[in-house]
Amino acid sequence: MKWKALRFTLLVLCIFLAVQAVVFSESLEDEFLFGLDLFKEGRYEQSSRLFQTVLDDTDSISIHGDAEFWLSRCFLETNDLVRSSQILENFLIQYPTHKYNEDARYFKGRILFLQEEYDKIIHYYSSFLTSFPDSPFASSSLFWVGEALYFMGRFDEAGEIYNNLLENYPRSVKTEASRYRLSLIEYRYREEELLKLLQWSHEEFMKSTGDYEQKEKEFNQALAVYQEKLIELTRTREIYENRLKLLELKEVSLQLKEKLLKGMSGGSRDE
C-alpha cells in the first residue's frame, strides 16, 4: 500500500515538474516569438535582449539555435559585425544541421562583404553556390560576387556577373541593382573614352601650339631681317637721292657757268 502511494506521489511529482517545464518553456518561446516580431519592426536592441534571455535559459535549449541565429542577425543589422560574426560562427559549429544553416552561411558572406573582404567574398559565395545551387539566396550571392569584383575595379568581370544574374534570375530582387551597376560600368567606360579623347586633344593642341610658336619665331626672325634690309635700303635710297640732288645741282651750276661764259664772250665782240 505504501509502495503504491509512493509511486503515485512520484508520478504526480513528475507530472508536476513536466508541466512546470512545459509552462516555463512555452513562456520563453513566447518571448522568442515576441523578439522576432520586434526584429521585423526593426527594433533590434529590444529583440536582441529577448534572444539573449532565451539563450541564458537552460530550459529553452530546444530554441537556442533559433535564438542564436536571430541574435546574430540583430548585431548584423546594427552593424556590430564582430559580435555578429562570432555568434554566427558558433551557430554554424553548434548547429550544423539546423534549419537556418543555409541562411547563416549566406549571412556569413554578407558580413565578409561589409568587412570589405572582397577576395574572400568571391571564393566564399562561389563555394556557397556550388553547395546550394537552388538556394533562395543564389541570385543575391551572385550579386555580391559582382559587387566584390566591382569594388575591386574588375569591371569587365563584374559586368559578366550582373549579366549572368539578369539572364538566369530575371525575377531576383537584385535585378534592378544589377542593371544600375551595368549602367555605371558603361558610363565609366564612356568617361574613360572621353578622358582619353580629351587627353589626345590636349596633346594635339600642345603639339599645334609648339608648331605655331616655332612658326611665329621664324616669322619674327624673318621680319627682323626684312626690317634691317628696309632700313638699309632706306639709307641707300637717301644716299642715292642725295647724290642725285648733288648731280642736279652740279648740272645747274654747269649750265649757269656756260651761260656766264657765253655772256662774257658776246660782250667782248660788242666792245
Disulfide bonds with the S-S distance in Angstrom:
none
